[in-house]
């Protein structure tokens, strides 16, 4: 589960070969004891939850890096390590 970005205490990960878990391109965001799977396409929470402030930060980051996340998803779905993405 490679870490692809970290900002404001939030850790963003993308699991390798995770295309069967939710079957949608997504990433995992963790803040303290909270974790959520978030759709790359529309920013919807697929599972879990984050505090409101951190969720808004993740959504802002997603808007800035959607294309990079889509490229990383393609790599991770094939079992390859995704690239690091700049923090917020």
N, CA, C and O atoms as CSV, one atom per row, in Angstrom:
chain,resi,resn,atom,element,x,y,z
A,1,UNK,N,N,0.822,-1.178,0.000
A,1,UNK,CA,C,0.000,0.000,0.000
A,1,UNK,C,C,0.868,1.245,0.000
A,1,UNK,O,O,1.105,1.848,1.047
A,2,UNK,N,N,1.335,1.623,-1.165
A,2,UNK,CA,C,2.230,2.774,-1.272
A,2,UNK,C,C,1.558,4.097,-0.880
A,2,UNK,O,O,0.401,4.350,-1.215
A,3,UNK,N,N,2.307,4.917,-0.171
A,3,UNK,CA,C,1.858,6.275,0.150
A,3,UNK,C,C,2.153,7.134,-1.066
A,3,UNK,O,O,3.291,7.175,-1.533
A,4,UNK,N,N,1.141,7.824,-1.587
A,4,UNK,CA,C,1.375,8.658,-2.759
A,4,UNK,C,C,1.416,10.148,-2.423
A,4,UNK,O,O,1.911,10.950,-3.215
A,5,UNK,N,N,0.891,10.525,-1.237
A,5,UNK,CA,C,0.979,11.925,-0.824
A,5,UNK,C,C,0.667,12.037,0.668
A,5,UNK,O,O,0.003,11.177,1.246
A,6,UNK,N,N,1.164,13.119,1.278
A,6,UNK,CA,C,0.878,13.418,2.685
A,6,UNK,C,C,0.792,14.924,2.838
A,6,UNK,O,O,1.640,15.659,2.331
A,7,UNK,N,N,-0.248,15.386,3.549
A,7,UNK,CA,C,-0.395,16.814,3.817
A,7,UNK,C,C,-1.331,17.012,5.001
A,7,UNK,O,O,-2.334,16.310,5.130
A,8,UNK,N,N,-1.004,17.962,5.859
A,8,UNK,CA,C,-1.825,18.327,7.023
A,8,UNK,C,C,-2.258,17.117,7.852
A,8,UNK,O,O,-3.390,17.063,8.333
A,9,UNK,N,N,-1.365,16.159,8.015
A,9,UNK,CA,C,-1.666,14.973,8.805
A,9,UNK,C,C,-2.484,13.921,8.081
A,9,UNK,O,O,-2.853,12.907,8.675
A,10,UNK,N,N,-2.772,14.147,6.807
A,10,UNK,CA,C,-3.554,13.214,6.001
A,10,UNK,C,C,-2.592,12.390,5.155
A,10,UNK,O,O,-1.692,12.933,4.514
A,11,UNK,N,N,-2.787,11.091,5.159
A,11,UNK,CA,C,-1.957,10.191,4.353
A,11,UNK,C,C,-2.827,9.624,3.240
A,11,UNK,O,O,-3.902,9.080,3.492
A,12,UNK,N,N,-2.347,9.760,2.006
A,12,UNK,CA,C,-3.067,9.252,0.843
A,12,UNK,C,C,-2.341,8.017,0.336
A,12,UNK,O,O,-1.137,8.051,0.081
A,13,UNK,N,N,-3.087,6.923,0.194
A,13,UNK,CA,C,-2.515,5.661,-0.282
A,13,UNK,C,C,-3.336,5.126,-1.449
A,13,UNK,O,O,-4.511,5.449,-1.623
A,14,UNK,N,N,-2.676,4.309,-2.225
A,14,UNK,CA,C,-3.367,3.588,-3.293
A,14,UNK,C,C,-2.847,2.159,-3.245
A,14,UNK,O,O,-1.654,1.914,-3.420
A,15,UNK,N,N,-3.743,1.234,-3.009
A,15,UNK,CA,C,-3.360,-0.166,-2.902
A,15,UNK,C,C,-3.130,-0.765,-4.284
A,15,UNK,O,O,-3.825,-0.425,-5.242
A,16,UNK,N,N,-2.159,-1.650,-4.377
A,16,UNK,CA,C,-1.891,-2.349,-5.630
A,16,UNK,C,C,-2.949,-3.426,-5.848
A,16,UNK,O,O,-3.393,-4.076,-4.901
A,17,UNK,N,N,-3.341,-3.605,-7.085
A,17,UNK,CA,C,-4.320,-4.630,-7.473
A,17,UNK,C,C,-5.623,-4.524,-6.681
A,17,UNK,O,O,-6.225,-5.542,-6.340
A,18,UNK,N,N,-6.059,-3.306,-6.389
A,18,UNK,CA,C,-7.252,-3.066,-5.573
A,18,UNK,C,C,-8.488,-2.817,-6.432
A,18,UNK,O,O,-9.490,-2.310,-5.928
A,19,UNK,N,N,-8.440,-3.163,-7.719
A,19,UNK,CA,C,-9.549,-2.867,-8.608
A,19,UNK,C,C,-10.754,-3.780,-8.379
A,19,UNK,O,O,-11.790,-3.585,-9.016
A,20,UNK,N,N,-10.651,-4.760,-7.496
A,20,UNK,CA,C,-11.795,-5.614,-7.195
A,20,UNK,C,C,-12.486,-5.184,-5.908
A,20,UNK,O,O,-13.625,-5.579,-5.660
A,21,UNK,N,N,-11.812,-4.377,-5.081
A,21,UNK,CA,C,-12.352,-3.989,-3.778
A,21,UNK,C,C,-13.628,-3.162,-3.930
A,21,UNK,O,O,-14.662,-3.515,-3.363
A,22,UNK,N,N,-13.568,-2.095,-4.669
A,22,UNK,CA,C,-14.748,-1.250,-4.888
A,22,UNK,C,C,-15.100,-1.201,-6.369
A,22,UNK,O,O,-16.156,-0.679,-6.728
A,23,UNK,N,N,-14.259,-1.720,-7.220
A,23,UNK,CA,C,-14.388,-1.751,-8.680
A,23,UNK,C,C,-14.447,-0.380,-9.338
A,23,UNK,O,O,-14.679,-0.290,-10.543
A,24,UNK,N,N,-14.245,0.667,-8.588
A,24,UNK,CA,C,-14.152,2.026,-9.135
A,24,UNK,C,C,-12.762,2.569,-8.826
A,24,UNK,O,O,-12.194,2.246,-7.783
A,25,UNK,N,N,-12.206,3.387,-9.714
A,25,UNK,CA,C,-10.921,4.024,-9.389
A,25,UNK,C,C,-11.064,4.846,-8.102
A,25,UNK,O,O,-11.934,5.712,-8.008
A,26,UNK,N,N,-10.220,4.574,-7.132
A,26,UNK,CA,C,-10.308,5.252,-5.848
A,26,UNK,C,C,-8.948,5.270,-5.154
A,26,UNK,O,O,-7.998,4.612,-5.578
A,27,UNK,N,N,-8.892,6.037,-4.086
A,27,UNK,CA,C,-7.713,6.066,-3.237
A,27,UNK,C,C,-8.183,6.048,-1.789
A,27,UNK,O,O,-9.369,6.222,-1.509
A,28,UNK,N,N,-7.251,5.837,-0.880
A,28,UNK,CA,C,-7.562,5.762,0.535
A,28,UNK,C,C,-6.919,6.954,1.236
A,28,UNK,O,O,-5.734,7.229,1.049
A,29,UNK,N,N,-7.701,7.649,2.034
A,29,UNK,CA,C,-7.205,8.790,2.808
A,29,UNK,C,C,-7.331,8.445,4.286
A,29,UNK,O,O,-8.378,7.980,4.736
A,30,UNK,N,N,-6.261,8.675,5.033
A,30,UNK,CA,C,-6.266,8.385,6.471
A,30,UNK,C,C,-5.875,9.639,7.235
A,30,UNK,O,O,-4.927,10.337,6.874
A,31,UNK,N,N,-6.619,9.908,8.294
A,31,UNK,CA,C,-6.300,11.007,9.204
A,31,UNK,C,C,-6.550,10.490,10.616
A,31,UNK,O,O,-7.682,10.157,10.966
A,32,UNK,N,N,-5.493,10.423,11.428
A,32,UNK,CA,C,-5.572,9.872,12.786
A,32,UNK,C,C,-6.218,8.487,12.717
A,32,UNK,O,O,-5.718,7.615,12.005
A,33,UNK,N,N,-7.314,8.269,13.439
A,33,UNK,CA,C,-7.963,6.951,13.436
A,33,UNK,C,C,-9.042,6.825,12.366
A,33,UNK,O,O,-9.720,5.800,12.290
A,34,UNK,N,N,-9.207,7.854,11.538
A,34,UNK,CA,C,-10.236,7.860,10.494
A,34,UNK,C,C,-9.642,7.459,9.147
A,34,UNK,O,O,-8.511,7.821,8.825
A,35,UNK,N,N,-10.416,6.708,8.363
A,35,UNK,CA,C,-9.972,6.333,7.022
A,35,UNK,C,C,-11.183,6.249,6.105
A,35,UNK,O,O,-12.266,5.830,6.515
A,36,UNK,N,N,-10.977,6.657,4.852
A,36,UNK,CA,C,-12.050,6.586,3.863
A,36,UNK,C,C,-11.480,6.211,2.507
A,36,UNK,O,O,-10.352,6.570,2.170
A,37,UNK,N,N,-12.276,5.484,1.736
A,37,UNK,CA,C,-11.982,5.209,0.329
A,37,UNK,C,C,-12.767,6.228,-0.468
A,37,UNK,O,O,-13.973,6.376,-0.273
A,38,UNK,N,N,-12.089,6.939,-1.374
A,38,UNK,CA,C,-12.702,8.055,-2.082
A,38,UNK,C,C,-12.581,7.851,-3.587
A,38,UNK,O,O,-11.503,7.548,-4.098
A,39,UNK,N,N,-13.687,8.018,-4.283
A,39,UNK,CA,C,-13.733,7.874,-5.738
A,39,UNK,C,C,-12.913,8.978,-6.406
A,39,UNK,O,O,-13.039,10.151,-6.053
A,40,UNK,N,N,-12.088,8.605,-7.356
A,40,UNK,CA,C,-11.297,9.584,-8.098
A,40,UNK,C,C,-12.197,10.395,-9.025
A,40,UNK,O,O,-11.973,11.589,-9.220
A,41,UNK,N,N,-13.193,9.764,-9.584
A,41,UNK,CA,C,-14.057,10.422,-10.557
A,41,UNK,C,C,-14.867,11.576,-9.966
A,41,UNK,O,O,-14.903,12.666,-10.537
A,42,UNK,N,N,-15.518,11.340,-8.822
A,42,UNK,CA,C,-16.428,12.358,-8.307
A,42,UNK,C,C,-16.205,12.748,-6.849
A,42,UNK,O,O,-16.933,13.593,-6.328
A,43,UNK,N,N,-15.224,12.157,-6.182
A,43,UNK,CA,C,-14.917,12.526,-4.804
A,43,UNK,C,C,-15.880,11.966,-3.773
A,43,UNK,O,O,-15.837,12.372,-2.611
A,44,UNK,N,N,-16.746,11.044,-4.168
A,44,UNK,CA,C,-17.681,10.451,-3.217
A,44,UNK,C,C,-16.963,9.439,-2.332
A,44,UNK,O,O,-16.037,8.757,-2.768
A,45,UNK,N,N,-17.407,9.356,-1.084
A,45,UNK,CA,C,-16.856,8.387,-0.149
A,45,UNK,C,C,-17.476,7.027,-0.452
A,45,UNK,O,O,-18.697,6.870,-0.421
A,46,UNK,N,N,-16.633,6.056,-0.742
A,46,UNK,CA,C,-17.087,4.697,-1.040
A,46,UNK,C,C,-17.201,3.860,0.222
A,46,UNK,O,O,-18.037,2.960,0.306
A,47,UNK,N,N,-16.364,4.157,1.197
A,47,UNK,CA,C,-16.371,3.440,2.469
A,47,UNK,C,C,-15.641,4.286,3.499
A,47,UNK,O,O,-14.751,5.063,3.153
A,48,UNK,N,N,-16.016,4.137,4.767
A,48,UNK,CA,C,-15.344,4.849,5.847
A,48,UNK,C,C,-15.780,6.289,5.958
A,48,UNK,O,O,-16.807,6.690,5.411
A,49,UNK,N,N,-14.973,7.073,6.683
A,49,UNK,CA,C,-15.280,8.483,6.867
A,49,UNK,C,C,-14.051,9.252,7.325
A,49,UNK,O,O,-13.113,8.684,7.884
A,50,UNK,N,N,-14.077,10.547,7.078
A,50,UNK,CA,C,-13.055,11.481,7.553
A,50,UNK,C,C,-13.761,12.638,8.228
A,50,UNK,O,O,-14.918,12.920,7.914
A,51,UNK,N,N,-13.084,13.323,9.160
A,51,UNK,CA,C,-13.676,14.547,9.696
A,51,UNK,C,C,-13.909,15.551,8.561
A,51,UNK,O,O,-13.177,15.558,7.571
A,52,UNK,N,N,-14.922,16.388,8.710
A,52,UNK,CA,C,-15.327,17.318,7.651
A,52,UNK,C,C,-14.180,18.177,7.128
A,52,UNK,O,O,-14.015,18.306,5.915
A,53,UNK,N,N,-13.389,18.763,8.019
A,53,UNK,CA,C,-12.288,19.644,7.596
A,53,UNK,C,C,-11.276,18.884,6.734
A,53,UNK,O,O,-10.860,19.375,5.684
A,54,UNK,N,N,-10.887,17.702,7.171
A,54,UNK,CA,C,-9.905,16.911,6.426
A,54,UNK,C,C,-10.495,16.408,5.108
A,54,UNK,O,O,-9.789,16.334,4.102
A,55,UNK,N,N,-11.772,16.066,5.108
A,55,UNK,CA,C,-12.415,15.631,3.872
A,55,UNK,C,C,-12.404,16.753,2.840
A,55,UNK,O,O,-12.170,16.504,1.658
A,56,UNK,N,N,-12.654,17.971,3.273
A,56,UNK,CA,C,-12.611,19.114,2.347
A,56,UNK,C,C,-11.207,19.338,1.793
A,56,UNK,O,O,-11.051,19.679,0.620
A,57,UNK,N,N,-10.199,19.150,2.618
A,57,UNK,CA,C,-8.818,19.257,2.140
A,57,UNK,C,C,-8.515,18.182,1.102
A,57,UNK,O,O,-7.866,18.451,0.091
A,58,UNK,N,N,-8.989,16.961,1.358
A,58,UNK,CA,C,-8.773,15.867,0.408
A,58,UNK,C,C,-9.479,16.172,-0.916
A,58,UNK,O,O,-8.920,15.921,-1.984
A,59,UNK,N,N,-10.688,16.707,-0.857
A,59,UNK,CA,C,-11.410,17.047,-2.086
A,59,UNK,C,C,-10.690,18.136,-2.881
A,59,UNK,O,O,-10.635,18.079,-4.109
A,60,UNK,N,N,-10.142,19.122,-2.180
A,60,UNK,CA,C,-9.385,20.184,-2.864
A,60,UNK,C,C,-8.161,19.586,-3.553
A,60,UNK,O,O,-7.854,19.927,-4.695
A,61,UNK,N,N,-7.463,18.691,-2.851
A,61,UNK,CA,C,-6.292,18.018,-3.422
A,61,UNK,C,C,-6.694,17.175,-4.621
A,61,UNK,O,O,-5.999,17.170,-5.637
A,62,UNK,N,N,-7.802,16.469,-4.513
A,62,UNK,CA,C,-8.302,15.642,-5.612
A,62,UNK,C,C,-8.561,16.486,-6.859
A,62,UNK,O,O,-8.194,16.083,-7.963
A,63,UNK,N,N,-9.178,17.633,-6.698
A,63,UNK,CA,C,-9.465,18.513,-7.845
A,63,UNK,C,C,-8.179,18.929,-8.554
A,63,UNK,O,O,-8.146,19.023,-9.781
A,64,UNK,N,N,-7.131,19.174,-7.789
A,64,UNK,CA,C,-5.863,19.600,-8.369
A,64,UNK,C,C,-5.106,18.464,-9.057
A,64,UNK,O,O,-4.318,18.712,-9.969
A,65,UNK,N,N,-5.337,17.231,-8.632
A,65,UNK,CA,C,-4.501,16.121,-9.078
A,65,UNK,C,C,-5.288,14.944,-9.680
A,65,UNK,O,O,-4.787,13.820,-9.705
A,66,UNK,N,N,-6.493,15.189,-10.156
A,66,UNK,CA,C,-7.341,14.098,-10.672
A,66,UNK,C,C,-6.654,13.309,-11.792
A,66,UNK,O,O,-6.680,12.078,-11.779
A,67,UNK,N,N,-6.047,13.992,-12.750
A,67,UNK,CA,C,-5.402,13.291,-13.871
A,67,UNK,C,C,-4.244,12.424,-13.387
A,67,UNK,O,O,-4.066,11.302,-13.862
A,68,UNK,N,N,-3.465,12.934,-12.456
A,68,UNK,CA,C,-2.350,12.158,-11.908
A,68,UNK,C,C,-2.867,10.925,-11.155
A,68,UNK,O,O,-2.282,9.845,-11.235
A,69,UNK,N,N,-3.973,11.107,-10.426
A,69,UNK,CA,C,-4.567,9.988,-9.699
A,69,UNK,C,C,-5.094,8.922,-10.654
A,69,UNK,O,O,-4.957,7.729,-10.387
A,70,UNK,N,N,-5.688,9.340,-11.753
A,70,UNK,CA,C,-6.179,8.384,-12.737
A,70,UNK,C,C,-5.017,7.588,-13.335
A,70,UNK,O,O,-5.134,6.380,-13.545
A,71,UNK,N,N,-3.909,8.257,-13.606
A,71,UNK,CA,C,-2.728,7.567,-14.132
A,71,UNK,C,C,-2.161,6.609,-13.083
A,71,UNK,O,O,-1.762,5.492,-13.412
A,72,UNK,N,N,-2.125,7.043,-11.827
A,72,UNK,CA,C,-1.645,6.166,-10.752
A,72,UNK,C,C,-2.564,4.957,-10.572
A,72,UNK,O,O,-2.093,3.851,-10.307
A,73,UNK,N,N,-3.883,5.170,-10.716
A,73,UNK,CA,C,-4.820,4.055,-10.594
A,73,UNK,C,C,-4.529,2.989,-11.654
A,73,UNK,O,O,-4.537,1.793,-11.363
A,74,UNK,N,N,-4.277,3.432,-12.865
A,74,UNK,CA,C,-3.979,2.496,-13.953
A,74,UNK,C,C,-2.736,1.676,-13.617
A,74,UNK,O,O,-2.702,0.471,-13.865
A,75,UNK,N,N,-1.723,2.316,-13.061
A,75,UNK,CA,C,-0.511,1.599,-12.662
A,75,UNK,C,C,-0.795,0.615,-11.529
A,75,UNK,O,O,-0.415,-0.553,-11.603
A,76,UNK,N,N,-1.461,1.090,-10.491
A,76,UNK,CA,C,-1.728,0.259,-9.315
A,76,UNK,C,C,-2.619,-0.932,-9.660
A,76,UNK,O,O,-2.434,-2.020,-9.116
A,77,UNK,N,N,-3.579,-0.735,-10.555
A,77,UNK,CA,C,-4.477,-1.819,-10.956
A,77,UNK,C,C,-3.716,-2.930,-11.678
A,77,UNK,O,O,-4.166,-4.075,-11.717
A,78,UNK,N,N,-2.559,-2.583,-12.251
A,78,UNK,CA,C,-1.715,-3.572,-12.933
A,78,UNK,C,C,-0.630,-4.135,-12.015
A,78,UNK,O,O,0.201,-4.936,-12.444
A,79,UNK,N,N,-0.643,-3.708,-10.745
A,79,UNK,CA,C,0.329,-4.205,-9.789
A,79,UNK,C,C,1.623,-3.421,-9.756
A,79,UNK,O,O,2.588,-3.849,-9.123
A,80,UNK,N,N,1.663,-2.284,-10.424
A,80,UNK,CA,C,2.859,-1.441,-10.440
A,80,UNK,C,C,2.734,-0.337,-9.389
A,80,UNK,O,O,1.630,0.086,-9.047
A,81,UNK,N,N,3.869,0.118,-8.889
A,81,UNK,CA,C,3.856,1.185,-7.892
A,81,UNK,C,C,3.430,2.509,-8.510
A,81,UNK,O,O,3.967,2.914,-9.541
A,82,UNK,N,N,2.466,3.189,-7.885
A,82,UNK,CA,C,2.057,4.502,-8.384
A,82,UNK,C,C,3.111,5.553,-8.052
A,82,UNK,O,O,3.933,5.363,-7.155
A,83,UNK,N,N,3.077,6.656,-8.782
A,83,UNK,CA,C,4.003,7.761,-8.555
A,83,UNK,C,C,3.536,8.622,-7.389
A,83,UNK,O,O,2.346,8.672,-7.080
A,84,UNK,N,N,4.475,9.293,-6.750
A,84,UNK,CA,C,4.149,10.265,-5.703
A,84,UNK,C,C,3.457,11.463,-6.352
A,84,UNK,O,O,3.739,11.815,-7.498
A,85,UNK,N,N,2.555,12.073,-5.604
A,85,UNK,CA,C,1.826,13.260,-6.066
A,85,UNK,C,C,2.059,14.367,-5.060
A,85,UNK,O,O,2.050,14.129,-3.852
A,86,UNK,N,N,2.267,15.577,-5.554
A,86,UNK,CA,C,2.554,16.720,-4.672
A,86,UNK,C,C,1.434,16.915,-3.638
A,86,UNK,O,O,0.259,16.699,-3.936
A,87,UNK,N,N,1.811,17.320,-2.437
A,87,UNK,CA,C,0.802,17.586,-1.406
A,87,UNK,C,C,0.042,18.875,-1.704
A,87,UNK,O,O,0.363,19.612,-2.636
A,88,UNK,N,N,-0.952,19.115,-0.901
A,88,UNK,CA,C,-1.788,20.315,-1.020
A,88,UNK,C,C,-1.013,21.529,-0.566
A,88,UNK,O,O,-1.539,22.642,-0.589
